[in-house]
Amino acid sequence: MPVTHCPRCAAELDLDADDAGQLVECPACLTRFTAPGPDPLPPDPTDAGDTYRVLVEPDDRPTPARPVPRDPPGPSGYDSREHLILQAKAECSGPGSGLVVIGVLTLLHGLWRTADGFARLDAAADVWDYAVLGYGVYSLAMGPFWVYVGVQMVQARQWGVCLIGCATILLPVVSPCCLLGFVSGVSGLSKLRDERVKRGFDANRPGFNPDTPT
């Protein structure tokens, strides 16, 4: 027989199995209460079905590996040195190529003007003839300089030199390619003022630390 206790006087009562869930009376204090049912049995794992087996069966499937990101940033969140250089080269390739073309054309123009200026130097030479010769010599000097600046821009090196080259090519009557020089100069200055491009130029210097802001 199930044994229970009175909820009021804690007297021990022997009940029949049929009394579970029925209203009974304590003979000691005459308190009426509902007799509790039998304690539930613990679940049998063998009868739990597929749900239990899914929970206890070990998962033998291998855990998929997480992809490792390429070119991760440094500990401080800044891009790596290689990434900064590649980005600066991509941004400056257009203006740099334009400066190389302008430099070559200026050099050829200077050769022609210099030869023509020397041919004009005779007893009847005037100021204009000397001006033509001077412009030819100037073009011979500036042509190689702009070629050098263009190559440095394409390689993302010497930010200060590239800035001077892009600024001088904007001066009036400096280059025989006025329109092309204006476009390349404005585009080059715009790219060089970008902070990420400047960091790319800095990354080409020895001892650059990508985790330190400039």
C-alpha positions in Angstrom: 0.0 0.0 0.0 1.3 3.5 -0.7 2.2 5.5 2.4 1.5 9.3 2.6 1.4 12.0 5.3 -1.4 14.4 6.3 -0.5 17.9 5.0 -1.8 19.4 8.3 -0.7 17.1 11.2 1.9 15.0 9.3 0.3 11.8 10.5 1.3 8.7 8.5 -1.5 7.1 6.5 -1.6 3.8 4.8 -3.8 4.1 1.7 -5.0 1.6 -0.9 -3.8 1.8 -4.4 -7.3 2.8 -5.5 -7.2 5.9 -3.2 -4.7 7.7 -5.4 -6.2 10.9 -6.6 -9.3 10.5 -4.4 -10.4 12.7 -1.5 -9.4 11.1 1.8 -9.8 12.1 5.5 -7.0 12.0 8.1 -8.3 10.0 11.2 -6.1 12.1 13.5 -7.2 15.7 12.7 -10.1 15.0 10.3 -8.5 17.0 7.6 -9.6 16.1 4.1 -7.1 16.2 1.2 -6.5 14.6 -2.1 -4.3 11.5 -1.9 -1.2 11.8 -4.1 -0.7 9.3 -6.9 2.3 6.9 -7.1 5.7 8.4 -8.0 6.3 8.3 -11.8 8.9 5.8 -12.9 12.1 7.1 -14.6 12.0 6.9 -18.4 13.5 3.8 -19.9 16.1 4.8 -22.5 15.3 1.6 -24.5 11.7 2.8 -25.0 12.5 6.5 -25.8 12.4 6.0 -29.5 14.3 7.8 -32.2 14.3 11.1 -30.3 16.4 9.7 -27.4 18.8 7.9 -29.8 19.4 11.1 -31.7 20.2 13.0 -28.5 22.7 10.4 -27.1 24.3 9.2 -30.3 27.7 10.9 -30.8 28.2 13.0 -33.9 31.0 11.4 -35.8 30.9 14.0 -38.6 34.0 16.1 -38.9 33.6 19.8 -38.1 34.1 21.9 -41.3 37.2 24.0 -41.2 36.7 27.7 -41.2 38.3 29.5 -44.2 41.3 31.5 -43.3 40.9 35.1 -44.6 43.6 36.1 -47.1 45.7 39.2 -46.3 44.4 39.7 -42.7 44.7 43.1 -41.1 47.3 43.7 -38.4 46.5 43.5 -34.7 45.3 47.1 -34.6 43.0 46.6 -37.5 45.1 48.2 -40.2 45.7 46.6 -43.6 48.9 44.7 -44.3 51.8 46.3 -46.0 51.3 44.3 -49.3 47.6 45.3 -49.4 48.3 49.0 -49.0 51.0 49.0 -51.7 48.7 47.1 -54.2 45.9 49.5 -53.5 48.1 52.6 -54.0 49.5 51.2 -57.3 46.0 50.5 -58.6 44.8 54.0 -57.8 47.8 55.7 -59.3 48.4 53.6 -62.4 46.2 55.8 -64.6 47.7 59.2 -63.7 51.2 57.7 -63.6 50.9 56.3 -67.1 49.6 59.6 -68.3 52.7 61.4 -66.9 55.0 58.9 -68.6 53.3 59.6 -72.0 53.5 63.3 -71.4 57.1 63.1 -70.4 58.0 61.2 -73.6 56.1 63.7 -75.8 57.8 66.6 -74.0 61.2 65.1 -74.5 60.6 64.7 -78.3 59.2 68.2 -78.4 62.3 69.5 -76.7 64.6 67.8 -79.1 62.8 69.4 -82.0 62.7 72.8 -80.4 66.3 72.7 -79.4 67.5 71.7 -82.9 65.3 74.4 -84.4 66.5 77.0 -82.0 70.2 76.3 -82.7 69.4 76.5 -86.4 68.0 80.0 -85.9 71.1 81.3 -84.1 72.8 83.5 -86.6 73.6 87.1 -87.0 70.0 88.0 -87.5 68.7 86.0 -84.5 66.2 87.9 -82.3 64.7 87.4 -78.8 62.1 85.0 -80.2 64.8 82.7 -81.6 66.5 82.5 -78.2 63.1 81.9 -76.5 62.5 79.0 -78.8 65.9 77.6 -77.9 65.3 78.1 -74.2 61.9 76.4 -74.4 63.5 73.4 -76.1 66.2 73.1 -73.5 63.5 73.4 -70.8 61.5 70.6 -72.4 64.6 68.4 -72.6 64.9 68.7 -68.8 61.2 68.4 -67.9 60.4 65.4 -70.2 62.7 62.9 -68.4 61.5 64.3 -65.0 57.8 63.6 -65.8 58.7 60.2 -67.1 60.5 59.5 -63.7 57.5 60.9 -61.8 55.1 58.7 -63.8 57.2 55.6 -63.1 57.3 56.4 -59.4 53.5 56.8 -59.3 52.9 53.5 -61.0 55.2 51.9 -58.4 53.7 53.9 -55.5 57.0 55.4 -54.4 58.3 58.9 -53.4 55.0 60.5 -52.6 56.6 64.0 -52.4 58.3 63.8 -55.8 55.0 62.6 -57.4 53.2 65.5 -55.8 55.6 68.1 -57.2 55.4 66.5 -60.7 51.6 66.6 -60.7 51.6 70.2 -59.5 54.2 71.5 -62.1 52.5 69.8 -65.0 49.4 72.0 -64.3 51.3 75.2 -64.9 50.3 77.0 -68.1 52.5 76.6 -71.2 54.8 74.1 -69.3 54.0 71.0 -71.3 53.2 70.7 -75.0 50.3 68.4 -74.0 48.3 71.0 -72.2 44.9 69.2 -72.1 46.5 65.8 -71.3 48.8 67.3 -68.7 45.9 69.1 -67.0 43.9 65.8 -66.8 46.8 63.8 -65.5 47.9 66.5 -63.0 44.4 66.9 -61.5 43.8 63.2 -61.4 47.2 62.6 -59.8 46.8 65.2 -57.1 43.4 63.8 -56.3 44.8 60.3 -55.8 47.9 61.5 -53.9 45.7 63.3 -51.3 43.8 60.1 -50.5 45.0 58.9 -47.0 45.0 55.2 -48.0 47.1 56.0 -51.1 49.5 57.9 -48.9 49.8 54.9 -46.6 50.5 52.8 -49.6 53.4 55.1 -50.5 54.6 55.0 -46.9 54.5 51.2 -47.0 57.2 51.2 -49.6 59.6 52.8 -47.2 61.9 50.6 -45.1 60.7 49.9 -41.5 57.1 50.6 -42.2 54.8 49.1 -39.5 51.2 48.5 -40.8 49.9 48.5 -37.2 50.9 52.1 -36.6 48.9 55.0 -38.0 50.8 57.7 -39.9 
